[in-house]
């Protein structure tokens, strides 16, 4: 794989460091890094036994609006022994009240490669069992939506028309309910 030359590590300059993010300059490039965890996040593709896709809604300060997303969270932020699978299992239960029998990592890649060093893993959660109400932790104020899979794209577009922001990864997640990243049918 071709790579571009990068400046030496000693040329990395911290421009600002907050509680959760750091802004750095590497050569002439400025970007954000997370200060907690390992720079990884998970997005969880989850369908209930009643064939409903799980979405979460919450207010996102940077956008100044409520968003519709798939459940997601950081890996290793407060859990040193986190794996992608354990983080996905924990975050799904915290945010939606559903626990999977299996969490399968499908694909890992950058979230916004020109702005952040963060990477996200798409994780397919199967064998869901209801274990609580969800809603998140520490005041996340998450609303859980269970939407029949057949109606999910239309439901999302109605939410968009109502003024909600939609995470564009939703469409990749919906495709990966039934497909593997290489296009083969999911088992």
matplotlib code that plots the C-alpha trace (Angstrom):
import matplotlib.pyplot as plt

x = [0.0, 1.5, 2.0, 3.0, 6.1, 5.2, 7.2, 9.3, 7.4, 9.4, 7.7, 4.3, 3.2, 0.2, -1.9, -4.5, -5.4, -8.7, -10.2, -11.3, -9.6, -6.2, -5.5, -2.1, 0.0, 2.2, 4.2, 1.5, -1.4, -3.7, -6.0, -7.8, -6.9, -8.8, -7.0, -8.9, -8.9, -7.0, -8.4, -10.9, -14.7, -17.4, -20.7, -23.1, -25.4, -28.2, -31.5, -34.0, -35.6, -38.7, -36.6, -36.4, -33.2, -32.0, -31.3, -30.4, -31.3, -29.4, -28.6, -25.1, -23.6, -21.2, -24.2, -26.6, -29.3, -30.6, -29.1, -30.2, -27.3, -26.6, -25.5, -21.8, -19.0, -15.4, -13.1, -10.9, -12.0, -12.8, -12.1, -8.4, -9.0, -11.6, -11.7, -13.8, -16.3, -16.5, -16.9, -19.7, -21.4, -21.2, -22.2, -25.2, -26.5, -25.9, -27.5, -30.3, -30.9, -30.1, -27.2, -26.0, -25.0, -22.4, -20.5, -18.7, -16.2, -16.9, -14.6, -12.3, -11.5, -11.2, -14.2, -13.0, -9.5, -8.8, -9.8, -9.2, -6.9, -10.0, -10.9, -14.3, -15.2, -18.5, -19.7, -22.7, -24.5, -26.7, -28.7, -30.1, -31.7, -33.5, -31.6, -32.9, -34.3, -31.1, -30.8, -27.0, -25.0, -23.8, -26.6, -26.3, -30.1, -30.4, -33.8, -33.9, -35.8, -36.8, -37.8, -39.0, -36.1, -38.2, -39.2, -35.9, -34.7, -38.1, -38.3, -34.8, -35.8, -38.9, -36.7, -34.4, -37.4, -38.3, -34.9, -32.9, -29.3, -28.6, -25.2, -24.3, -22.8, -26.4, -26.7, -23.5, -24.8, -28.2, -26.4, -24.2, -27.3, -27.5, -24.1, -20.5, -18.2, -17.0, -20.6, -21.3, -24.5, -24.2, -24.7]
y = [0.0, 3.4, 5.8, 9.4, 10.4, 11.7, 14.2, 12.8, 12.3, 15.1, 17.6, 16.8, 19.9, 20.0, 23.1, 22.4, 19.6, 19.3, 16.6, 14.5, 15.9, 17.1, 19.3, 18.6, 19.8, 17.3, 19.2, 21.5, 19.2, 19.9, 17.2, 16.0, 13.0, 11.5, 11.8, 8.7, 5.1, 3.9, 6.2, 3.5, 3.6, 1.0, 1.4, -1.4, -2.9, -4.5, -6.1, -7.3, -10.8, -8.9, -7.7, -4.1, -2.1, -0.3, 3.4, 5.9, 9.6, 12.2, 15.9, 16.5, 19.8, 20.3, 20.2, 21.9, 19.4, 16.0, 13.2, 9.7, 7.2, 3.5, 2.7, 3.5, 4.2, 4.5, 1.6, 1.6, 5.0, 3.7, 0.0, -0.9, -4.5, -3.5, -5.3, -4.1, -6.9, -6.1, -2.4, -3.1, -5.4, -2.9, 0.1, -1.7, -2.6, 0.8, 2.7, 0.4, -2.1, -5.1, -7.5, -9.6, -13.3, -12.5, -9.3, -9.7, -7.1, -6.5, -3.6, -1.0, 2.4, 6.1, 8.3, 11.5, 11.0, 14.6, 15.8, 13.1, 10.1, 8.2, 4.9, 3.1, -0.6, -1.7, -4.5, -6.7, -7.8, -10.9, -13.0, -9.9, -10.3, -7.5, -6.6, -3.1, 0.1, 1.7, 5.4, 5.6, 6.6, 9.8, 11.9, 10.9, 11.2, 8.7, 7.8, 4.3, 3.7, 0.2, 0.5, -2.4, -3.1, -3.0, 0.6, 1.9, 3.9, 5.7, 6.3, 7.8, 10.1, 11.2, 12.1, 14.0, 16.0, 16.7, 18.4, 15.6, 15.1, 11.6, 9.9, 8.9, 5.7, 4.5, 3.5, 1.4, -0.2, -1.0, -2.6, -4.7, -6.1, -8.6, -8.3, -8.7, -5.9, -7.9, -8.1, -11.7, -12.5, -12.5, -15.9]
z = [0.0, -1.0, 1.9, 2.0, 4.0, 7.4, 9.5, 12.3, 15.6, 17.2, 14.8, 16.3, 18.2, 20.7, 19.9, 22.6, 25.0, 26.7, 28.9, 25.9, 22.8, 21.7, 18.7, 17.2, 14.2, 12.4, 9.8, 8.2, 9.0, 12.0, 13.4, 16.5, 18.7, 21.6, 25.0, 26.4, 25.2, 22.2, 19.5, 18.5, 18.6, 17.7, 15.9, 16.6, 13.9, 15.9, 15.0, 17.6, 17.4, 16.1, 13.1, 14.4, 13.8, 16.9, 16.5, 19.2, 19.3, 21.3, 21.4, 19.9, 21.1, 18.1, 15.7, 18.0, 17.1, 17.9, 15.9, 14.9, 15.0, 15.5, 19.0, 19.4, 21.9, 22.7, 23.2, 26.3, 27.6, 31.1, 30.6, 30.2, 29.0, 26.3, 23.1, 20.1, 20.9, 24.7, 24.0, 21.5, 23.9, 26.8, 24.7, 23.2, 26.6, 28.1, 25.2, 24.2, 26.9, 24.6, 25.0, 22.1, 22.3, 19.7, 18.5, 15.2, 14.0, 10.3, 9.3, 10.8, 9.3, 9.8, 10.8, 9.2, 7.9, 7.1, 10.6, 13.1, 13.9, 15.2, 13.7, 14.1, 13.9, 12.5, 14.8, 14.0, 17.1, 16.9, 19.3, 21.2, 24.6, 26.4, 29.6, 30.5, 29.3, 27.8, 27.7, 28.3, 31.3, 32.9, 31.6, 28.0, 27.7, 24.8, 23.3, 21.9, 18.6, 17.5, 13.8, 11.6, 9.3, 6.2, 7.0, 8.4, 5.4, 5.1, 8.8, 8.8, 5.9, 7.8, 10.8, 8.5, 7.2, 10.8, 11.3, 12.8, 11.8, 10.4, 10.9, 7.3, 8.7, 9.2, 5.5, 5.7, 8.9, 7.3, 4.3, 6.7, 8.5, 5.6, 3.9, 4.8, 3.7, 0.7, -0.6, 0.4, 2.3, 6.1, 7.7]

ax = plt.figure().add_subplot(projection="3d")
ax.plot(x, y, z, "-o")
ax.set_aspect("equal")
plt.show()
